[in-house]
Amino acid sequence: MPNRPNRAGRGEGKTPPGSAKCNESVGVVRRGAYGEGMWRCAGLRWRSGGPVWAWWHPEGGERVSAVSLGDAVAFTVGPEETRACTGVRRAGRRTPCPYDADLPHDAKREQCPRCSALDRSSSVAADTFVDDPRPYAVYLAYFGPGLHKVGITAVQRGSARLLEQAAVCFTFLGEGPLMTARRTEAVLGAALRVPDRVPDPAKRSARHTLPAADDRAAELRGLYRKVTALHEQLPDSLRLRPFAPVDHTALFGLEGAPPPAAEVTAIEPGRTLTGRVLAVAGHDVHIQTPGAVLLLDARLTAGWPLRRADLFTPSDVPTAPVRHPTRQPDALF
């Protein structure tokens, strides 16, 4: 049997060599003097300036490379490479996976089950960190006609959570302590059937049949009015904010963009993906290839030591038709 490929950077230099920089035009890592695959992709992240590819190395730390509309995407995976769990990120630092676990090629996640469980052991989203002292904002998000959600995010994060969730537009409703925000979520779910989750297939289907910006804002305003009319049921400690819609359509690149014809189902050893960035919404990257527009869920890239490929190399990653929901969500009004 062939020897198992070395994990990224194990036993290698503590700082990345100059020849192993992230190539910002294609979002992949060049081969470096410290061995093959020392930097691994950690998926897509959103910063204040827009989306970025994230990279990690157990000794070299983390870095990012910007993603812009129109950028080239050209990466490949070596034929004997493995996909590694990216470990646990706490307080701005990443700890490598202590179990040396591999990830399935088609998994839309960056962690093995045990690292994921460790992450959720101190998670606001999992209600295991209920004494978080930070102030939280409650938001109303719009993904398409009749497709809305209520959610919460730490005030200090601003709109990052909405960008991560691919919200077409949103408005903050109010802010207060964590349990006030949670109580508000529960009230809206019970009184108006506003969910706290929207499935990815529904988001993807809706974002290519959007009404005009004024109509989107008007529908969101209608939801805001319905919510604030429940003021007697909302927690007294919730400080309401005025309606102030923020639209992400242009930032995502969705204006006039054709819908993807197929989605990438896995990143596999020996496979290549090439094209240009047409749109980026949440963790979805729409890539224009010579044959069609492909949808890449960037979570599939996490854990792989991606290599730069020739932009003119044909893509051969496995794909399938884009899935669409079987039913539309119930409209609120």
N, C-alpha and C positions, 0 to 999 in steps of 0.2 A: 504494500500500500504506500502511496506517496506520503511524505511527511506533511503534517498539519501546518498550514501557514501560520507564521508568528502573529500574535496579536499586535494591534497598532502601537508601535513605539515601545514595546516592552523591552527594558534594558537598553534603550537608546538614549540619545542626547536629551538633556533637560530643556534645551531651547531649540525651536525649529530652525533648520538651516535655511539660508537665503534661497536655495533652490527648491524649497518645499513650501513656497508661499501659495496662498489661495489665489487662483486666477480670477479676478473680479469680472472679467468679461464672459466667462463661461461657468463660474461657480464651482470649479473642481480644483483638486490639489495636484500639483506637479510631483513627479517622482523626485525624491531627494537623496542626498548622500547618506542618510542614516537608514536606508532600507526602504522596501516597498510598503506602501499603505500605512505609513506612520500616522497620518492625519485621517480621521474618519468624519464623515458627514453627521451632523446632529439634527438635520432637517431644516425647516424654514422657520424663521422668527420674524416678528414685527417690532421695529424700533420706531422712534418718532419720525425718522426720515423715510420710512417705508420698509419693505421686506428685505431680509438678509438671509443668506445661507449661513448656518452655524457649523463650526468645525471644532473637534476636540482631540486632545492628545493627553494620555494619562500623566505625562511629565511636562509637556510643553504648554498645557493649559488650553484656553479656548480663544477663538478668533472668529470674525465674521467677514463675509464679502457681500457687498450690496447687490441687489437684484433690481434691474430697471426694465421697463417695457421695451421690447425690441432687442434685449440682450440675447447673445447666442447661448444656447444650452447644448453642450457636447461632452458627454461623459460615458465612460465605459467601466466595467468591472472585470478584473483579471479572472481567468478561467478557474483558478484554484482559491479564490478569496472566500472568506466567510464573513457573515454579517454578525457583528457583536453588539450585545446590550450596551447602551451608553451610560449605564450606572445611574447614580442619584445626584441630583443637583439641589444643594441647600445653601442658603445665604450667599448666593452668587458664585458658589464654587461647586465643581463636579467631582464626585468620588467614583472611581472606576468600579464596575460591577465586581463584587467579591466572589461571585460564583463562576466567573469566566464563561458566562452563558452566551449561546448563539441565539439569533432570532430567525424565525421562518422568513423565507424570501417574500411572502405575500402579506406579512403582518403590518398593519397600519399603526405601528407603535414603535417607540424607541427603547423600551425597557423589557426585560424578562419579567415574568409574573412576580418573582420575589422582590425585585427592586421596585416594581410598581406598587406592591403592597407596602413596602417600607415608605415610599413617597406618600401614600395615602394615609399612613399612620399619623401624619401631622399635616393634614390638609383641610383647608377651609371648604373646598368643594365637597369633601366627604363628611363634613360635619364632625371632624375629629380634632378641630382646633377652635373650639367655640369661644375661648377666652382671648382671641386676638384683639389687642387694644386699638388697632388702627381704625379710622373711620372708613365706612363703606358707602359706595354709591349704588343706588338702584337704577337700572336703565330699562327702557323699552326699545326693542330692536325690531326692525322691519326687514324681511327677506324677500317679499313679494306680496301681491294682493292676497289679503287674508292670512298671511303667514308671518306671525309675530312671536315674540317671546319676551319674558321678563327675566332679568338676571341681575347679579350683583358683582361688583369689582371693587378692589381697594381704591380709594380716592387717589392715592399717589400714583396709580397706574394710568390714570387718564383714560384715553379711548383705546388703549392697546388691546384690551379684552375683546372689544367690538371688532377690531381689525382681525384678530385671531379667529373669530367666529364667522367672518365673512358677512357681517351685517351690512346690507346695502345702505341703510340709513338708520339713525337712532337718535334718541334724546334721553338725557338723564332725567329721572323723575324726582329724586331726592337723595338725601344721605343721612347717615346716622351710625350708631354702633352696629356691629355684626348681627346680633340677634334681632335688632330692629329691621335690618335689611331682609333677613330670613323671614321674619313675620310678614313683611310686606309682600314678598314672593308668594307666601301661602295664601294671603288674602286675595290676591289677584287671580291665583289659580282656582280658588273656590268660587269667587263671586263672578268672574268674567271668563273663566276657562282659558286664561292666558297661560300657555305652557312655559316651563323653564328649560325646555330642550326642543330643538328642531333638527330632524334627521338630515344628514348630508344630501341624500338623493333629492329631498324636497327643496333644499336650498339651491342645488345645482340646476334643477328644472326651472325654478322660478326666476333665476337671475338673467335668463335670456328671453324672458317675456315681460319685461318690466314696463309699467306705464311711465308717463312723463314725470320729471322730477317734482313738479308742482303737485301732481296727483299722489305721488309717494308721500310727500310731506303732509298733504291734506289727510291721508288715511292715518298716518302716524299721529297727527294732531287730534283726530277723532278718538283714537285709542287713549291718548293722554287725557282728554276731557272726560272720558268714561271712567278712567282711573281716579282722577282727582275729584270726581263727583262722589266717590266713596270715602271722602275725607273722615267721616265719622267712624269708619271701620279700620282706617289706617292707623298705625301706631302713633301716639302723640309725639314720640321722640324722633319721628321721621321729619326732617327739614326739607320741605318741597322746593324744587327748583323750577324756574319758569321754563316753558316749552322753548327749546332751542335745538332744532334738528340739524344733524350733521350728515351729509350724503357722501358716500365713499365710491360711487359709481365711476367717476373719472379716475380716482386714485387706483382702483382695481383694474382699470382698463376695459371696463365692460361696455362702454358706449360704442355701439355699432359693431362689437366683436361677434363673430359667428360662434355658435355653440360647438363644443367638442363633439366629434363623431364617435370617438372611442376613448376608453380610459385604460391607462397602464395598470395591469393587474399585479405585477411583481417586478422587482429588479433582481436579475439573476446573474451568476458568474458567467463571464464570456459574452454578455449582452451589452448593447450600445443604444443610447438615446441621443438624437441630435435634432436641432430645430431652433426656433427663436421664441422668446417669451411674448405671448400675445396678451395675457392677462394674468393677474395674481389676486385671488380672493381667499382670505384665510389661509389654509394649508393647500389649496388647490392652485396648481400652475397650469395655465392653458398654453400649449406649445404648438406653434405652427410648423408642421413638417411638410415636405414636398407632397405627400399623399393626402394628408388630412390634419385637422386640429386634434391634438391628443390632450387628454386630461391626466395630469400627473398629480396624485395625492403625495405631497412632499414627505409625508410620514413614512412612505416606502423607502426613502433614501437614507433614513437614519440608521447609523451603524455600519454603513458600507464605506470602504476606502475607495472613493471614486477617483478615476483617472481622467485626465483630459483626452478627448477623442478628436479626430479630424471632423470638422463641421460637415464635410461632404460625405462622411460615412453614413450609409443608410441605417435607419433605426431598425432594431430587431427585438426590442423588448416585447414580451407578451401583452396583448391587449384584448379587450372585449367591448361590445357596445355599451355606451353609457346607460346606466339604469335610471329609470324614471319611476316616481311613486305611482302606485295603483289608484290612489284617490287624492283629491285635493283637500287641504285643511278646511275646517269649518270657518266661514267668515264671521267676524264679530259684529259687523254692521253692514 
